[in-house]
Amino acid sequence: MKDLRGKKVLITGGALGMGKAMARLFLREGGHVVLVDIRAKELEETAVELSELGEVRRYVCDISDRKAVYALADEVEKAFGCVDILVNNAGIVNSSPFLEKPDEVIEKTVGVNLLAHFWTMKAFIPGMVRRGEGHIVNMASAGGLLGVPYITDYCATKFAVIGLTESLRQEFKLKGLRKIRFTYVCPNTVATGMFAGAEPVRFTRLLTPEEVAERIVAGIKKNRSFIGVPKSVYLVPLTKALTPIPLLDLFNRIMGIATSSQHTVGRGD
């Protein structure tokens, strides 16, 4: 999808951080943006701010609620038309030892970080199928390629998002729907409120939402299936395949990967 002018883009988790940064770039590319978030106040503020750049619509929705997502899709299509690009960006994280992690927190993390992808894709892909073209971007994480202690539920959902996206990419090719593209994104820790308190891995730095957003938009225009940020993320699968597990665990401890999320406090919700 080389030209984003006139494309209708829906971004979940669009009120803050990376969602907001992506929305700004899509608008600058000439796209029309639908922002979806559960935070009504921040969503309205962002929509007003970005409206100076182009058409922005906003919808408050709990994307972990299947029925709410399907109702949202009907409302968006009636008011805005079919979506060309769906960005599943919304996510939550909770840092705590596994045995101390409340069941409700695990269920909420799976609901927002994984199940919501099923609901939004089932809701918005049919419009893409009717037109024979579209692009779905699913936010995973470097923590979806390499497990990180204390954020076990988060990592589990991100591993699953990668498998989900890879499966769908192949399935739609088998159906002959090659112009419906699927991309998963694996950034290292991004300096947003969601990861407040996280420590950067040794010899790395926290990424800014803007630089990750730039890589995502560039990747969409090049129809990338996998976007790693920074480029060293592309080495993670190979490193895991070639390194004995005891050495890999030692490497993770030395590099600070194993403890990078131990003191993550997030946005407090």
N, C-alpha and C positions, 0 to 999 in steps of 0.2 A: 504494500500500500504506500507507494512512493509519494503521492500527493494527498495531504491531509485537509486541503481546503474543502470546506463544505461538509466534512465528515461529522457525524453525530457521535459524540463520545460520552459514555456513562462511566463515572468513576465512583466506586464505593470508598468510604472513608475519605471523602473529598473535602472535608472542612478544614483539615489541618495537615501539617507535615508534607509527606511525599505526595499525597493526593492533591493538595493545593498546588504544589510545585508542578505536578504534571498538568493540571488544569490550565495553569498559566501558559505553559509551553504549547499545549494544544490550541489554545486561543490565539497565540501568536502565529501559529501555523495556519490560521484561518478556519479552525474547527469550531463546532458548536458543542457546548459542554453541559452535561447534566451531572450535578453533584448530589450524591446520596450520603447521608450520615445520620447518626442517631443524636448528634449534638445540635440541637436546634439553633441555639444562640450563635455558636461559632460558624455554623453552616450559613446562616443569614449574613453574618459579617463578611465571610469569604466571598459569598456570591455577590454582594454589593461591591466589594473591592475589585473583583475580577471582571465585573460587568463593563468596566471601562475598556476592556480589551475585546469584547465581543459578546455573543449571546450566551448567557449562563442561566440555567434553570436549577432549582434546588428542591429536594424532596427529603423529608425526614422519614427514615425507615430503619427498623431493626432487621438487618439482613439475615439474622439467624432464624427469623420467623418465616417459615415457608409461605404461608398464606399471605403475609404482608408483602413479600417479594413478588408473588404472582399478581397481587393487586397493584403494586407499583408498576409492573411491566405494562399492564393494561392502561394505566393512567398516563405513563410516559408515551406509549405508542399513540394514544388518542391526541395528546397535546403536542408531541414533538416528532412523531414518526418513528420508524424503525431505527434502532441503534446500529451504527457501523462498527464501533469499537467499544468493547466492554473491558474495563479494567477492574479486576477484583483486587482492590488494594487494602480494604479494611482488615484490621487485625488487632489482636490483643496479646499481651504476654504477662505471665505471672512468674516471678522468681521465688521458688521455695523448694526445700527438700521434698522429694517425691512422697514420702510417707506422711509428710505434714501438709501436703497440698489438698485443700478441701475438695470434695467430690464435685461440689457446685462449680468451682473454678475450672476443673477439668472439663466438665460438660459445657460450660460457657466458651472456653477456648476452642473446643472442637466445633461448637456451633458457629462461631464467628469465623474462625480461620479455615475451616474445611467445609462443613455442610452448607454454609452460605454460598460457596462456589457452585455447588450442585444446583441450588435454587436459582441463582442468578443466571447461570448458563442455560438451564432448562427454560427459563422465562424469556431470555433475549436471543438465544441462538435461532429459534424458529424463524424470526424475521430475517436473519442473515441467510438462512437456507432458502427462503422464498426469493431472495435477491441473488443468491448464488455467490455471495461475497461477504466477508466480515473478518474481524480480528478479535481474539480473546487474549487478554494478558492476565495471567495469574501470578500474584506476588507470592513467591516462596521465600527462600532465605539461604544463606550459606549454612545456616543451621538446619536446612533440609537436605544437605549433602553430608554433614558431619554432626553427629549428636553432641550436644553441649549440656553438661550437668546443670541442674537447678531449673532449667526450662524444658523439662522432658515433654510436657504436653504440647508446648509450642513447637518443639522440634518434630514431634510425631506428626502434627498437622502439616508441617511444611514438607516433610518427606512424602506425605500422602498427596499433597498438592502437585508435586513433581510427577508422581505416578499417574495421577488423574489427568494431567495435561498431556503427558506423553501418550497415554492410552487414547485420548480423544483425537490427538493429531493423526495417529495412525488409522483410527476408525473412520474419520471423515475422508481421509485419502482413499480408503477402500471403497467408500461410497461414491467416489468421484467428485467430492466437494473440496477440491484442492485449493480453492480460493478463499476458503474459510480457514484462517491461520490460527495457530495456538502457540503462545509464548509463555514460558515461565521465567521468572526473574529471581536471581539469587544474589542479593547484596550482602556484604558484611554489615556489621552494626551501623545503623544510620542514626545520626544525632537528632532524633526527634523526641518528643516528650514520652513516647511509648517506651523508649529504652533509657530513660533517665537513670543515672547511676551505674550504667554498664561501663566496663573498662575496655579500652581498645586492646586488641591482641598485640603482643610485642612486635615492634617494627612496622606497625600499621597505625592508622588514625581512624577516628570516627568519620564516616562519610556524611556529606551534607545532602539534604533532600534534593537540592537543585542538581547536583552532579549525577545522582542516580536517575532523576527524572529525565535529564538530557540523554542518558544512555538508553533509557526505555523508549523514548520517542524516536531516537535514531534507529533503534532496533526494530521498531514497528515499521519504519519506512524501508528497512532492508529485509523485512519478513524473517527476522531471526527467530529461531525456535527456543533458544536458550540464551539468556543475557546474564552474564556474571559481572559483578562490580565489587572490587576492581578485577582486572584481568587475571590475577593470581587465583581467583575462585575457580577458574576453569581447570586448574591443576588438582583440585581436591579429589575428584573421582579417581584420577590416575594414582595419586599418592595413596589413597586408601587401598587400591587394588594391589599395589606393589609393596606396601609396608606391612611387616608383621604387626599384629595387634598390640603386643606389649610395647614395641617401639613407637607405634602410633600414639598410644596412651601417654608414653613418656614425652613425646614431642608436644602433645597437647598441653601437658602440665608445664613444660619449659616455656612454651610460647605464651602461656597465660590463657589459652583457649578454654581450658577446663574450668577456670574460675572467672572468666570474663563476665558472666551473667549472675554471679553469686549475689551481688549487691544491687541488682537492677530493681528499681522501685516503680518505674513507669509513671503514668499520669495519676495514679491513685484511684482508678475506678475499675 
